[in-house]
């Protein structure tokens, strides 16, 4: 039998996008390439419920109730209360995502969110496997030996090597995990060297993040891009991201990266404004021309930020647009890596409002004139000039800087 595969993040994104587009059950299952029963179980198992009002008017038994509205529990709610389920929830998509009257409705509501569903699914998979293989009586033995000695200031390694009984039960790493997971009287902060090092906190399974304008991700997910690149391995992907300064800033930098050449340039945009991003790129592509745009920017890849809410509209230039997985910066690692050079010149926390487009062009001229070992000791400027010509570089305002004149310090932009 063919092994069953669970739904991925991209499958869940496409499912929510299908709901937003009001596609039928049959069409949704075809797009996801999953059985209809799989789609049904996904929606039923991972929907989130929001309670409505608990009054007699919203109760199933309102027409034949004998209690006459008598309050019987401590919260002021009737124990016999059963909510009225909306008739729309009895057929696909079984949720209130697209309901026009959901803001006014006081009944119980059900929603499907792809991020919440993925987190809950991952939590279920981890939770069922997360258990200690060490028996309870062995944990008690370890606790009796280890905890008093840790309180004396001894290390786990010292305790493990001087007590042969522990070697017959488990390994040294298991004892450390038992302490971190609070199975012993001694806690992590009781360890001598614990407070000297930083420790990452575990992320909560249920996350409050959500994707806005989910329809734009329909058939434009990162998995869709990978499928396309398998068929067209030589296709060029251009990565887009934004760099911000202070929280109260009005402006940001839209960065455009060519991964193969490690080349990057930027445009000054309004912070968190999708119209500003679309307008800047629309004007730039018009200046570049339809043919050159399709040749230089055949595939665009951006993240799920607010500034890219209308990014997919650029497909009218006969180019393809895709989006990374939610909260996964590694999907466009080359772009993120190149941002390090920007932070050499503009450290985090510094305002970007005082920068002009000329300042941004000057900064990227120096960055792109910096020799990269990964480019066989060539500069990104040289590689882009060989591939696209000097006219393209003039259009984006990037100039050559002599190697000895390259400055990657904040003093470059000081006036």
Buried (B, 14 or more C-beta within 10 A) or exposed (E): EEEEEEBBBBBBBBBBBBBBBEBEBEEBBEBBEBEBEBBBEBBEEBBBEEEBEBEBEBBEBBEEBEEEEEEEEEEEEBEBBEBBEBEBBEEBBBBBBEBEEBEEBEBBBBBBBBBBBBBBBEBEEEEEEEEBEBEEEBBEBBBEBBBEBBEEEBEBEEBBEEBEEBEEBBEEEBBBEBBBEEBBBBEBEBBEEEEEEEEEEEEEBEBEEEBEBBEBBBEBBBBBBEEBBEEEEEEBBBBBBBBBBEEEBEBBBBBBBBBEBBBBBBBBBBBBBBEBBBBBBBEBBEEBEEEBBBEBBBBBBBBBBEBBBBBBBBEEBEBBBBBBBBEEEEBBEBBBBBBEBBEBBBEEEBEBEEBEEEBBBBBBBBBBBBEBEEBEEBBBBBBBBEBBEEEBBEEBBBBBBEEEEBBBEEEBBEE
